[in-house]
Amino acid sequence: MSILREAQFLAALAGAGFPVSSVAAIRERYDPLPSGLAELLLEWIPRLEDRRLQESVVWALLAVRKGTLDGAKLSELFDSATNDDLKRAIASVIQQTRPRNIEEWLLLAVRDRRSGNSRHLLAAAVSKMLPPERARPVLVEAFQNAPLAIVHALGKVGDESVRAFFVSQLPTATGPLQRELRQAISRIERQLEKVRRRTILRET
């Protein structure tokens, strides 16, 4: 990590009224992050030249209040990232903090092969942030070329049609994918049974 670049970054934070001794100390001192500090971090990430420093600053964003980050800025950072580690850090922040105004981008990014090893995190974000009826068809499409990355998230929003889809995939699945499919099928069946029982109770 560039000591000079980190010193310049920390000086900028101090000048804005957010003094910290190191990047690692940001989350320790500010939890949750003030909105002004979060905006400053988002502004500085693309300006930092050191990849590890960029990642550290991205991880600091986990301390924001859920639903407050600017989704447009995060999606721009993800799209411009040139390595998988940085993409995974940004995707993890998206998945855990549920930024504003990012849903449409998520629907595209989770189907994009260029999202690489971050697709399981983006899929998890889709399953959490979008209504199941919107999430299901997109995740089914994404499953076609990244099944192991998508299966868990799709199982979370699965209905009878998804259960049937997973069953149809079992004969050709092997190893971890087969195991994940079986677990997802069981999860969906349990959820469907709960819904059935609640329906019966309401009708009696």
Long-range contacts (C-beta under 8 A, 24 or more apart in sequence): 1-50, 1-52, 1-53, 1-56, 2-49, 2-50, 2-53, 5-48, 5-49, 5-50, 5-53, 6-50, 6-53, 9-44, 9-48, 9-53, 9-57, 12-40, 12-44, 13-37, 13-40, 16-40, 23-53, 23-56, 23-57, 23-60, 24-56, 26-57, 26-60, 26-63, 27-59, 27-60, 27-62, 27-63, 30-63, 31-63, 32-63, 32-64, 32-65, 33-60, 33-61, 33-63, 33-64, 33-65, 35-64, 35-68, 38-64, 38-68, 38-69, 39-70, 42-69, 42-70, 42-73, 42-74, 42-77, 45-77, 46-77, 46-80, 51-83, 51-85, 51-86, 54-86, 55-85, 55-86, 55-89, 58-86, 58-89, 58-90, 58-93, 59-89, 59-92, 59-93, 61-93, 61-97, 62-92, 62-93, 62-96, 62-97, 64-97, 66-97, 66-98, 67-97, 67-98, 67-99, 67-100, 68-97, 68-99, 68-100, 69-93, 69-97, 69-99, 69-100, 70-99, 70-100, 70-101, 71-99, 71-100, 71-101, 71-102, 71-103, 71-105, 72-101, 72-102, 72-105, 74-99, 74-102, 75-102, 75-105, 75-109, 78-109, 78-115, 78-118, 84-116, 84-117, 84-118, 87-115, 87-116, 87-117, 87-118, 88-117, 88-118, 88-121, 90-118, 91-115, 91-118, 91-121, 91-122, 91-125, 92-121, 94-121, 94-122, 94-125, 95-121, 95-122, 95-124, 95-125, 95-128, 98-125, 98-128, 98-129, 102-129, 103-129, 103-130, 106-130, 107-134, 107-138, 110-138, 110-139, 110-142, 110-150, 111-138, 111-141, 111-142, 113-145, 113-146, 119-146, 119-149, 119-150, 120-148, 120-149, 120-150, 120-152, 120-153, 123-149, 123-150, 123-152, 123-153, 123-154, 124-152, 124-153, 124-156, 126-153, 127-153, 127-154, 127-156, 127-157, 132-157, 132-159, 136-161, 136-162, 140-165, 147-173, 147-177, 148-176, 148-177, 148-180, 151-177, 151-180, 151-181, 151-184, 152-180, 152-184, 154-184, 155-180, 155-183, 155-184, 155-185, 155-187, 155-188, 156-187, 158-184, 158-187, 158-188, 158-191, 159-188, 159-192, 160-188, 160-192, 162-188, 163-188, 163-189, 163-192
